[in-house]
Amino acid sequence: METLIALVTGTMVAVGVYLLLQRDLIRKIIGVVVLSNSIHLLIFAMGRMTRAASPLIPPGQKYPPEGIANPLSQALILTAIVIGFGLLAFSLVLIYRLYESRGTVDADAIIEATLGDE
Amino acid sequence: MPAHLLIILPLVIPFVAAVAALLFARRPGVQKGINIASMTGILAASGALLVRLQAEGILVTTIGDWPVPFGIVFVVDHLSVIMLIVSAIIGVAVAIYAVPDADSTRVRFGFYPFFNLLMIGINGAFLTGDLFNLYVWFEVMLISSFVLIVLGNTDEQLAGAVKYVVINLVSSLLFLAGVGLVYGMTGTLNMAELSVALADVGQPGLVTVVAMLFLISFGIKAALFPLFFWLPASYHTPPASVSAFFAGLLTKVGVYALFRVFTLLFTQDVGYTHTLLLWGAGLTMVTGVLGAAVQNDFRRVLSFHIISQIGYMIMGLALYTPLAILGGVFYIVHHIIVKANLFLVSGVAKRLRGSYSLKSLDGLYAYHPWLATLFVIPAFSLAGFPPLSGFWAKLILTIAGIEVGAYWIVAVAVAVGLFTMFSMTKIWVKAFLPGGGGDAADAVGPLRPGTRVMYAPIAGLAALTLMISVFAGPVYDLAERSANELHNSSEYVEAVLDHEKSVADSASRPGVDGGAGDVYAR
């Protein structure tokens, strides 16, 4: 299982980096999304893969029993997903506004136009 | 007031202020008052924290009363409190400056709420003692800074913001990956516990790799060579009050994070990591100052100088002796005040003459001698002119460099100081002295209302620079205390872990002796 997750994570990092290196800003943002999901998987794997009971505390006890699945990495990922979602929404609006004002989402064209202004 | 309440005040005050500012969305006057009150409140709380810190040693609080390895801790040591105080000072200055500078459109779309939210992120990053929590505070800071940098929606701002946003997203992802790997290796994210646990991992190579992830991530945020290109591409686009706040504080949060992790966590292979930092520092200084030399826009020159100055701070960290770290901390204090002030001056110049371009500013001195005087103090302090604050900062670093025999970095630092002088003189000659442009007299009209208000924070920060210059002793003492704490991290570690013990004793919890690592991660 660890090997599979490691391979999937590696592939997703490669895809994310490839997309990040594109000139199209939308593709860049999709690259960021893929990359962030690959890192969520990495954190998941870092919490150790266990086929175990859910991390629930039995009634009447104060602490969970031994051998439960690790809930912390899931909590970390959940936090990271929420943050990532907010940032993604903002970036998409930003790029849309830039597209409205420049008429293109090509990074090179935008840089050339900026250099032309000076 | 109990210490655990006092510690969270720098977060609670701006949060309440942000909510209150939203409630008064249609009353800009009230929002301005709330903002100034909020920043002053943070300054007062930070000052109170300093007093408590001097009396009681490192302050620790657990959020929600979760015991140490499980919950999030906030820790106040000397470095935290110095950063808190200096950022609150800049907060107050910019809050006053923004009263005339933030136009009604920006205020209507939430300038003041986001200003306070940004302050929460910055203060949270300084306070937290938990690595994942640090990531969260960075994100709070980032999203607020994204909004502030695009607020106003000008074409130039949007183009600058895209570079800023994308590169910072990548930097956060690298940080998150580093956090994940550290957690996988040790099973904890508490920085004090990590400081002990990382030494016992038994795979020094792996720890160094993770250290590099943190170096790249924080290096992007701190604008370290070769990761600084986003900074001069974006910092000159928003209005002066925003860019002054960013220039003073945001990159320095990255520097703070580097200081924290490379003194507390990654000290296993100092020969490799800190040598790399030293090279980075040298190259950062040189490229920043050379970049500034070819610029002809007031704020672009200053932006490149942020980069070169970051090099000095990292040089202090990289030399990794108590004196060098002291120099680095002193440099941070000096730099934040001076650099924010220079951006504020550039904003007034823009208001007076309608441009940031050095050519069209031409001859300011003749008509606005006070502005010229207020420019000279921070500018020459930045260049390291004795006896101004920058001179002391550079002197400490130079002595520290000679002590450990790192002559080349000292030579670089001194040479870069000369080039900084060149840049500041260039601004002085082109913008303030009459250059025969001929149109200087045409542009002088009556002062726009509110411009006088903008002089107040500039004069205040310039006076503070002079104070640090003449009475460098107290700042030196504080920086020395923080350097000792950073260089010998056991004090920090003990303060946090002993807190765990005292809480554990009182709660008498059975069955959790091993800490988070043993119960969950293995």
Interface residues (C-beta under 8 A of the other chain):
Chain A: L20 L25 K28 I29 V32 L35 S36 I39 L42 I43 A45 M46 G47 R48 K62 Y63 N70 P71 L72 S73 L76 T79 A80 I83 G86 L87 F90 S91 L94 I95 R97 L98 S101 R102 A107 I110 A113 T114 D117
Chain B: F132 Y135 V136 E139 L142 I143 F146 V147 V150 N153 D155 E156 L158 A159 A161 V162 V165 V166 L169 V170 S172 L173 L176 A177 V179 G180 L181 Y183 G184 R509 P510 G511 V512 A516 Y520 A521 R522
